Amino acid sequence: MTIPSELIGSLPRSADSANAVKETVERLEALGSPVVTDGDQAKPSAYTYPLDGATGLSPDGIVIPFADGHTRQLPALTSGPFRYRVHAEQYLRAAQKVATVPVKQSVVAPSLLSLLYPANGIDGYSREAFLDDLVDGAEADIRGCLEAGAHAVQLEFTEARLSLKLDPSGQVLRDFVELDNRVLERFSETERARIGAHTDPGADQGSTHSLDVDYAELLPSFFQLKVGNFYLALAGEADQDRVLSMIAAQLPAEGQVFVGVTDPVDPRVETAEEVRDRVLRAAQYLPADRLGTCDDSGFASFADDLSTSRDVAFAKIKARLEGTALAAEALGI
């Protein structure tokens, strides 16, 4: 037994776009990463890739504000039916062609894509019809990756914590979880063991969108997701012991928990010893056989995010891998 360690997904885009996937996978393997991703090298963003080339959209959708004042804006749907134009399977297969270790694939959560439907509706295309189409598309997106042999498929659920900032009552979050579970319920228990969900306070241009939202408000709903793997940002939290105690108290009976041990928003590269100590702290609260490590988030969910260099990102990944190994050794596993 050892402690599994995985990337969340995205890495800063390579300047060599023609060889970006190959160079990314080879560099991760050279670090000894037991599982790799393509680093989202071909995605315009981790969240809008299904819309690449789509029509029937306007640019004036939901605005996501970040703590440093910058914003990101989603498009808005102007007509139906909604269809995925691109599926994540194509990114997975490209990475598998060059990888010699298992490949993990991140996909956008249907809950985020549900924000594309405008508040004033669309003539002739109800929200209910849109959600039906969205659920079908999300199932196909996940299933294609599973059938292509993905080591794991990870739902990018960054909107979870943000929803509590926009709606402190928690109803939007509960609606998000219900929608995502509509998709997840279409998979068997065996398939769901290879599906995970990732939550974080956002990470873009060196800033976050919801770090001030208390995990206590998020975890009860987040752990209702019918997945086999939970990936939680932790390294950037001010009181990690408090968060770990909440995770331990609410952890479902089954499932692997990956806690963040490096913070992509922090420009400083963690040492392997710091990572080791963070893992050992987590092991004081969580069962060792259910504990994994990850980075708090992807390093560049949007293609134009240049706030972190590739060298810094890979240095943090190296620290995560080495520190996780040191912790496993200290724990005797």
C-alpha positions in Angstrom: 0.0 0.0 0.0 1.1 3.6 -0.6 -0.6 7.0 -0.6 -2.0 7.8 -4.0 -1.1 11.2 -5.4 -2.8 12.9 -8.4 -2.9 16.1 -10.4 -6.1 18.0 -10.5 -5.8 18.7 -14.2 -4.6 21.8 -15.8 -1.1 23.1 -16.2 0.2 26.4 -17.7 0.0 26.0 -21.5 3.2 25.2 -23.4 4.5 27.7 -25.9 5.0 24.7 -28.2 1.4 24.0 -28.9 2.2 21.3 -31.5 4.0 19.1 -28.9 2.3 20.4 -25.7 0.6 17.2 -24.8 3.7 15.0 -25.4 6.0 17.3 -23.6 3.6 17.6 -20.6 3.1 13.9 -20.2 6.8 13.1 -20.6 7.7 15.7 -18.0 5.2 14.4 -15.5 6.4 10.9 -16.0 10.0 12.0 -15.5 9.0 13.3 -12.1 7.6 9.9 -11.3 4.0 10.8 -11.3 2.1 7.5 -11.1 -0.9 9.1 -12.8 -0.8 11.9 -15.4 -3.1 14.2 -17.3 -2.7 16.1 -20.5 -2.6 19.4 -18.5 -5.6 20.7 -20.4 -3.1 21.7 -23.1 -5.7 21.7 -25.9 -8.6 23.1 -23.9 -9.6 26.8 -24.2 -10.6 26.4 -20.6 -11.4 23.6 -18.2 -15.0 24.7 -18.1 -16.1 25.7 -21.6 -14.4 23.1 -23.8 -17.8 21.4 -24.7 -18.8 24.7 -26.4 -15.8 25.0 -28.7 -17.2 26.0 -32.1 -20.8 26.2 -30.8 -23.3 28.8 -32.1 -26.4 30.0 -30.3 -24.4 31.7 -27.6 -23.9 35.3 -26.4 -20.9 36.6 -24.4 -23.0 38.2 -21.6 -23.5 35.3 -19.2 -22.7 34.8 -15.5 -19.8 36.9 -14.2 -17.4 35.2 -11.8 -15.6 37.8 -9.6 -12.2 37.1 -8.1 -10.7 38.6 -4.9 -8.1 40.7 -6.8 -10.9 42.5 -8.8 -10.6 40.6 -12.1 -13.5 38.6 -13.5 -14.3 35.8 -15.8 -17.6 35.6 -17.7 -19.4 32.6 -19.0 -21.4 32.7 -22.3 -25.2 32.5 -22.2 -27.3 30.2 -24.3 -29.6 32.0 -26.8 -31.2 29.0 -28.5 -31.6 25.3 -28.2 -31.1 22.5 -28.2 -28.0 22.3 -26.1 -25.3 19.9 -27.4 -21.7 19.1 -26.4 -19.6 20.0 -29.5 -16.5 18.5 -27.9 -16.1 15.6 -25.6 -13.2 15.2 -23.1 -12.5 11.7 -24.5 -10.6 13.3 -27.4 -8.1 14.9 -25.0 -7.8 11.6 -23.0 -7.0 9.6 -26.1 -4.4 12.1 -27.3 -2.6 11.8 -23.9 -2.9 8.0 -23.9 -1.0 7.8 -27.1 2.2 9.1 -25.4 1.7 8.1 -21.8 3.2 4.9 -20.3 1.3 5.3 -17.0 -2.5 5.7 -16.3 -4.1 8.9 -17.5 -6.7 10.8 -15.6 -9.3 13.0 -17.3 -11.0 16.1 -15.9 -14.5 17.1 -17.2 -16.6 20.1 -16.5 -19.5 19.4 -14.0 -22.9 19.7 -15.5 -23.8 22.1 -12.6 -21.4 24.7 -14.0 -22.8 24.3 -17.5 -26.3 24.8 -16.1 -25.4 28.4 -15.6 -25.4 28.9 -19.4 -29.3 29.0 -19.4 -30.4 32.6 -19.0 -32.6 33.8 -16.2 -35.2 35.1 -18.6 -35.5 31.8 -20.4 -35.4 30.9 -24.1 -38.5 30.9 -26.3 -39.4 27.4 -27.3 -36.8 25.8 -25.2 -37.6 25.4 -21.5 -35.1 25.1 -18.7 -36.4 21.5 -18.1 -35.7 20.6 -21.7 -32.2 22.2 -21.4 -31.4 20.3 -18.3 -32.5 17.0 -19.9 -30.1 17.7 -22.8 -27.4 18.7 -20.4 -27.6 15.5 -18.4 -27.5 13.4 -21.5 -24.4 15.3 -22.7 -22.6 15.1 -19.4 -23.2 11.4 -19.1 -21.8 10.9 -22.6 -18.8 13.0 -21.7 -18.0 10.9 -18.6 -18.9 7.6 -20.1 -16.7 8.1 -23.2 -13.7 8.7 -20.9 -14.4 5.6 -18.8 -14.8 3.4 -21.8 -11.6 4.8 -23.3 -9.8 3.5 -20.2 -9.3 6.6 -18.1 -7.7 5.9 -14.7 -10.3 8.3 -13.2 -12.7 10.9 -14.4 -12.9 14.0 -12.2 -15.8 16.5 -12.2 -14.5 20.1 -12.0 -16.9 21.5 -9.4 -15.3 24.9 -8.7 -18.7 26.6 -8.7 -19.7 24.7 -5.5 -18.0 27.0 -3.0 -18.7 30.1 -5.1 -22.4 29.3 -5.1 -22.5 29.8 -1.3 -21.0 33.3 -1.7 -23.7 34.1 -4.2 -26.5 32.3 -2.3 -25.7 31.9 1.4 -28.9 29.9 1.9 -27.3 27.0 0.2 -30.2 26.3 -2.2 -28.2 26.8 -5.3 -25.5 24.4 -4.0 -28.1 21.8 -3.2 -29.6 22.3 -6.7 -26.1 21.8 -8.2 -25.5 18.6 -6.3 -29.0 17.3 -7.3 -28.2 18.0 -10.9 -24.8 16.3 -10.8 -26.3 13.3 -9.1 -28.8 13.0 -11.9 -25.9 12.3 -14.1 -23.9 10.1 -11.6 -26.9 7.9 -10.9 -26.7 6.7 -14.5 -23.4 4.9 -13.6 -22.9 1.6 -11.7 -21.1 1.5 -8.4 -18.1 0.1 -10.1 -18.0 3.0 -12.6 -18.6 5.6 -9.8 -15.5 4.2 -8.0 -13.5 5.7 -10.9 -15.4 9.0 -10.9 -14.4 11.9 -8.6 -15.4 15.5 -7.8 -13.0 18.4 -7.1 -13.8 21.5 -5.1 -11.7 24.6 -4.6 -12.1 28.3 -4.0 -11.0 29.0 -7.5 -7.5 29.6 -8.9 -7.0 32.1 -11.7 -4.4 34.9 -12.3 -3.0 34.2 -8.8 -6.4 34.9 -7.1 -9.4 33.0 -5.8 -13.1 33.6 -6.0 -14.4 32.1 -2.7 -11.6 31.5 -0.2 -13.7 33.4 2.3 -16.5 30.8 2.2 -16.4 28.5 5.2 -15.9 24.8 4.4 -18.5 24.1 7.1 -21.2 25.4 4.7 -19.9 23.3 1.8 -19.0 19.8 3.0 -22.5 18.5 4.0 -23.7 19.0 0.4 -20.4 18.1 -1.3 -20.2 14.7 0.3 -23.7 13.9 -1.0 -22.2 13.6 -4.5 -22.3 9.9 -5.6 -18.6 9.6 -6.5 -15.8 7.4 -5.4 -13.1 10.1 -5.1 -13.2 13.5 -3.4 -10.6 16.1 -4.1 -10.5 19.0 -1.7 -8.3 22.1 -1.7 -6.5 22.3 1.7 -3.0 23.8 1.4 -4.4 27.3 1.0 -6.7 27.1 4.1 -5.7 29.2 7.1 -6.8 26.6 9.6 -6.1 23.2 8.1 -6.8 21.3 11.3 -10.3 22.7 11.5 -11.0 21.7 7.9 -9.6 18.2 8.4 -11.7 17.7 11.5 -14.8 18.6 9.5 -13.8 16.3 6.7 -13.2 13.5 9.1 -16.6 14.0 10.8 -18.6 14.1 7.6 -16.7 11.7 5.4 -19.0 9.2 3.7 -18.6 5.5 4.6 -16.7 4.8 1.3 -14.5 6.7 -1.0 -11.0 8.0 -1.3 -10.2 11.5 -0.1 -7.4 13.5 -1.8 -6.4 16.6 0.1 -4.4 19.5 -1.4 -0.8 19.7 -0.2 0.4 22.4 -2.6 -1.2 25.7 -3.4 -1.1 26.8 -7.0 -2.1 30.4 -6.1 1.0 30.7 -3.8 4.1 31.6 -6.0 6.4 30.0 -3.5 7.4 26.4 -4.2 6.7 24.1 -1.2 9.5 21.8 0.0 9.0 18.1 0.1 9.3 18.3 3.9 6.5 20.8 4.1 4.3 18.5 2.0 5.3 15.5 4.2 4.2 17.4 7.3 0.9 18.3 5.7 0.2 14.7 4.8 1.1 13.5 8.3 -1.2 16.1 9.7 -4.0 14.8 7.5 -3.3 11.3 8.5 -4.0 12.3 12.1 -7.6 12.8 11.1 -8.3 10.6 8.1 -7.8 6.8 7.7 -4.4 6.2 6.0 -6.0 3.7 3.6 -8.4 6.3 2.3 -6.0 9.2 2.1 -4.6 10.6 -1.1 -2.8 13.9 -2.0 -3.3 16.4 -4.8 -2.7 20.0 -5.7 -5.3 22.4 -4.4 -6.5 23.1 -7.9 -5.3 23.1 -11.5 -2.5 25.5 -12.3 -4.2 27.3 -15.2 -7.8 26.4 -15.8 -8.0 29.1 -18.5 -5.5 29.1 -21.4 -4.5 32.7 -21.0 -3.6 32.4 -17.3 0.2 33.1 -17.2 0.4 33.8 -13.4 2.3 30.6 -12.8 5.1 29.4 -15.0 5.4 25.8 -16.1 8.6 25.4 -14.2 7.0 26.5 -11.0 4.0 24.2 -11.6 6.3 21.2 -12.2 8.4 22.1 -9.2 5.3 22.1 -7.0 4.2 18.7 -8.4 7.7 17.3 -7.7 7.4 18.5 -4.1 4.0 16.9 -3.8 5.2 13.5 -5.1 8.4 13.5 -3.0 6.6 14.8 0.1 3.9 12.2 -0.2 6.5 9.5 -0.5 8.2 10.7 2.6 4.9 10.7 4.5 4.2 7.2 3.4 7.6 6.1 4.6 7.0 7.8 8.0 3.7 6.1 8.3 5.1 2.7 7.4 2.9 2.2 4.4 
